[in-house]
Amino acid sequence: MRSRSLVFCRVGEKSLHPAWIGDPATRNYDVWLDCYCDPDVWAGAPAKVTDGRGSTKWPRVAALLAGDPTVFERYEAVWFPDDDLAIDAPTVERFLEIFQAAKLALAQPALVDGCHWSHELTLAHDSFALRYTNFVEVMAPAFSREALRACAPTFGESKSGWGLDYAWPRVLGDPRNAIAIVDATPMVHTRPVGGAGAYLLKEAEAEVAALARRFGFSLPFVYRHFGGALKGEGGAAGLRVGRGLSFAARLAVGAPRSQRWRAHYWKVMCSTL
């Protein structure tokens, strides 16, 4: 039976979504492509295609919700990946299945070791199917229906998106078993992080500071782990391990190869425990 999930992706001409869009007859999710390029580029795609030019990702989603607050309501989960993420359709399906089976409120696929990344916490770990955290990056969050309702009022508060990912856990009440990085379904971030001009960077930093004041998170942000679920059969989420020595040991064993000898990585990861 098809689960009620949606993948909503803001797409340009070089979007990587053709690799994961799948077949509507068999995939377990619907797809909505909201174009920041000419929508004719993706006309005929097996998806809903709309013209979203003239906006950025989260203000655009806020505008859609303002026009119709029920636009996402029929879905149990909605995933909002950026268009520069490399992943295939079976992995998207597994991610959404794990998301719903684990009863998560907010989550993202982990990032493959060696790709472009911003936060050590998001790099995939071999020991786990998922790790419970207090952070999911703004470039690829999935929300449950209830979490989306709660977090939606924040979407219009950051043109850049910066800082929203720090605010969402606070909005959701800082749960310890409902926000996760899903290691079993890693993706590749294909474009370098950053690249904004000095003015845009200054504006984005101001947005983060404003969100910190409103929602009460600290800067620099303090990342946390609250345990995880070990990989089960087929990569599914299996036995849960709480935060403690067992979790820390598994975190060390499954660390990304590129990071195993980086002192800064371990400084950050140890601070999450």
ZAMARGU-4260 file (C-alpha; in steps of 0.2 Angstrom, whole numbers, plus 5000, padded with zeros to 4 digits):
<rodrens>
0) 5000/5000/5000 | 5007/5017/4995 | 5012/5028/5010 | 5006/5046/5009 | 5022/5055/5007
5) 5028/5070/4996 | 5045/5076/4990 | 5044/5094/4987 | 5060/5101/4978 | 5064/5118/4971
10) 5072/5115/4955 | 5083/5124/4942 | 5089/5119/4925 | 5103/5108/4932 | 5093/5099/4945
15) 5097/5081/4950 | 5080/5076/4953 | 5079/5065/4937 | 5090/5052/4946 | 5077/5050/4961
20) 5060/5055/4953 | 5055/5037/4951 | 5040/5029/4942 | 5023/5036/4949 | 5016/5018/4946
25) 5028/5011/4959 | 5036/5024/4970 | 5029/5026/4987 | 5030/5045/4986 | 5022/5059/4976
30) 5034/5073/4968 | 5031/5092/4967 | 5044/5101/4957 | 5043/5120/4960 | 5054/5129/4947
35) 5066/5143/4950 | 5070/5142/4932 | 5058/5142/4917 | 5045/5128/4921 | 5044/5123/4903
40) 5062/5115/4906 | 5053/5101/4916 | 5036/5100/4908 | 5031/5082/4906 | 5040/5076/4921
45) 5031/5063/4931 | 5027/5076/4945 | 5017/5091/4949 | 5027/5106/4941 | 5024/5124/4946
50) 5032/5141/4943 | 5041/5147/4959 | 5052/5160/4951 | 5056/5176/4961 | 5058/5168/4978
55) 5069/5157/4988 | 5065/5140/4995 | 5058/5143/5012 | 5049/5160/5009 | 5041/5151/4994
60) 5035/5137/5004 | 5028/5150/5016 | 5019/5158/5002 | 5011/5142/4996 | 5005/5138/5014
65) 4998/5156/5015 | 4988/5153/4999 | 4982/5136/5005 | 4986/5130/5023 | 4980/5113/5018
70) 4992/5111/5003 | 5002/5097/5012 | 4989/5091/5024 | 4985/5075/5015 | 5003/5069/5017
75) 5010/5060/5032 | 5027/5066/5028 | 5035/5079/5017 | 5053/5080/5012 | 5061/5096/5006
80) 5078/5092/4997 | 5088/5104/4988 | 5091/5101/4969 | 5109/5097/4970 | 5108/5081/4981
85) 5112/5065/4972 | 5102/5050/4978 | 5091/5037/4969 | 5073/5032/4970 | 5075/5016/4981
90) 5085/5026/4994 | 5072/5040/4994 | 5059/5026/4997 | 5069/5018/5011 | 5072/5035/5019
95) 5053/5039/5020 | 5049/5021/5026 | 5062/5023/5040 | 5055/5040/5044 | 5038/5034/5046
100) 5042/5017/5054 | 5053/5026/5068 | 5039/5039/5070 | 5050/5054/5067 | 5045/5072/5067
105) 5060/5079/5058 | 5074/5070/5049 | 5086/5070/5035 | 5097/5057/5025 | 5115/5057/5031
110) 5129/5064/5019 | 5141/5052/5011 | 5159/5054/5017 | 5169/5064/5005 | 5155/5075/4998
115) 5152/5094/5002 | 5146/5096/5020 | 5144/5110/5033 | 5140/5100/5049 | 5150/5085/5056
120) 5135/5078/5064 | 5127/5075/5047 | 5141/5064/5040 | 5135/5046/5038 | 5140/5033/5052
125) 5142/5015/5048 | 5136/5009/5065 | 5119/5016/5064 | 5103/5016/5054 | 5099/5033/5062
130) 5105/5044/5076 | 5094/5055/5087 | 5100/5073/5087 | 5094/5091/5090 | 5098/5096/5072
135) 5093/5093/5054 | 5100/5103/5041 | 5090/5116/5031 | 5095/5109/5014 | 5085/5092/5016
140) 5073/5091/5030 | 5058/5079/5031 | 5043/5084/5042 | 5029/5074/5049 | 5012/5082/5046
145) 5011/5088/5064 | 5029/5094/5064 | 5026/5104/5047 | 5011/5112/5055 | 5021/5118/5070
150) 5037/5123/5060 | 5028/5132/5045 | 5026/5149/5054 | 5045/5150/5054 | 5048/5147/5035
155) 5045/5166/5030 | 5057/5172/5043 | 5074/5168/5034 | 5076/5172/5016 | 5092/5162/5016
160) 5086/5148/5026 | 5100/5150/5039 | 5095/5148/5057 | 5079/5139/5053 | 5087/5122/5056
165) 5092/5128/5073 | 5075/5134/5077 | 5065/5119/5072 | 5070/5108/5087 | 5065/5121/5099
170) 5048/5124/5090 | 5045/5105/5092 | 5049/5105/5111 | 5067/5098/5110 | 5062/5080/5109
175) 5075/5066/5111 | 5068/5053/5100 | 5060/5061/5086 | 5073/5071/5077 | 5086/5061/5067
180) 5100/5059/5055 | 5096/5044/5044 | 5113/5035/5041 | 5105/5020/5032 | 5100/5031/5017
185) 5115/5042/5013 | 5115/5056/4999 | 5128/5066/4991 | 5129/5085/4991 | 5137/5089/4974
190) 5140/5108/4975 | 5152/5117/4986 | 5144/5125/5002 | 5143/5144/5002 | 5147/5155/4988
195) 5136/5169/4993 | 5142/5187/4991 | 5148/5197/5006 | 5132/5206/5007 | 5121/5191/5006
200) 5132/5182/5019 | 5130/5197/5031 | 5111/5197/5028 | 5110/5178/5032 | 5120/5180/5048
205) 5108/5193/5053 | 5094/5181/5050 | 5102/5168/5061 | 5105/5181/5075 | 5087/5186/5074
210) 5080/5168/5075 | 5092/5165/5090 | 5084/5179/5100 | 5067/5174/5096 | 5068/5155/5099
215) 5082/5155/5112 | 5095/5144/5105 | 5113/5148/5108 | 5126/5154/5096 | 5137/5145/5091
220) 5124/5131/5091 | 5127/5116/5102 | 5125/5100/5093 | 5118/5085/5103 | 5116/5066/5101
225) 5103/5057/5111 | 5107/5039/5105 | 5102/5030/5090 | 5095/5014/5081 | 5107/5001/5075
230) 5106/4995/5057 | 5094/4980/5056 | 5090/4969/5041 | 5090/4978/5025 | 5097/4994/5033
235) 5081/4996/5043 | 5081/5004/5060 | 5084/4990/5073 | 5089/4990/5091 | 5090/5007/5100
240) 5105/5012/5109 | 5104/5026/5122 | 5117/5040/5124 | 5131/5032/5135 | 5147/5022/5133
245) 5140/5010/5121 | 5133/5023/5109 | 5150/5033/5110 | 5160/5017/5106 | 5149/5013/5091
250) 5150/5031/5086 | 5169/5030/5086 | 5169/5013/5077 | 5157/5019/5063 | 5165/5036/5060
255) 5168/5042/5042 | 5185/5037/5036 | 5190/5055/5031 | 5187/5061/5049 | 5194/5047/5059
260) 5211/5057/5062 | 5204/5074/5062 | 5205/5082/5080 | 5192/5095/5076 | 5180/5082/5071
265) 5182/5072/5087 | 5181/5089/5097 | 5164/5092/5089 | 5157/5075/5090 | 5163/5072/5108
270) 5154/5089/5113 | 5138/5081/5106 | 5137/5067/5119
</rodrens>
